[in-house]
């Protein structure tokens, strides 16, 4: 299985919390689409001639693309890659771009899944985040998408917003589930360095994020979604049975993928590659038929660490037998040894060779994964500590 990710680096305005690479000007959009089409031609052999199972238009705001530009992209991709019989083709869309006309066009060119950036159904939260749409448009766009025949929908919600109390958060989740949305991605608001939100909080013009509020609302989310029959299949993702995001699930399971466009990442199983985060440099390089990217070969330690990090985030967990087969007995032993305290304190479950996080552990996911990472110096340090105790 292989997937393609297309990065469209344009937004109408920058959300206060966003640190993804994007710009507000559309002046280079036609040239960018042409360049991505050319990059697709240059890279059609990466990561090999596998059928493409998933295609994901992300950004930025790919729903801003004019109809002819999106059609141009789709035609180019179909020309240079072989797609499976029923690929998942996702378009990230903002509510303000969702109209009956656009919905018809997207279905016509093969888009069969929409990922809609709702973030909240409350105007005070949307204002804090500097979103373009309002609460009325948030609900209307979902209804329009359903009426247009898009049954494979996912939406993004954010918790931990200073303007969002627990009752408001539960109301947001309830609105989404009452609308019958089969897949919901929910993220804790984080303050990334050098974002507008970071600057505003430091200047005292925006309320700071409360980590205890975020943790509490994450717990409320897990309980609510469980009661509604949604599977918590990845730390930030919930779905009705059978409604997994195929593209993102491939990331978490270590499948190969190709990234096209500025700042896009690629992975072929042995190395990771990432394009330059500059529209000017990207366009100039592609026009010379050169790929403006850097890459790194992954060591066995890095590959193991990524397996642990992504595996623990999912309901499928980490398989110690698989660790043994892929990385060797010493990695398997290291993993087992370091899971003991987390199992003992109720943060992890062990069932045969499968290790998963409990609800308590999901609150500590990053810390638990970090503790299980293989770092040679760290391993020697732990061994010396054991010896000194003896």
Helices and strands as residue ranges (DSSP letters): E 2-8, H 29-42, E 52-59, G 62-64, H 67-80, E 83-93, G 95-97, H 100-109, E 113-119, H 123-129, H 135-147, E 153-159, H 166-178, E 183-188, H 196-203, H 211-227, E 231-234, E 237-239, H 246-252, E 256-260, E 265-267, E 271-275, H 279-287, E 293-297, H 300-312, E 318-319, H 320-327, H 329-344, E 348-351, E 354-357, H 359-362, H 365-372, H 376-389
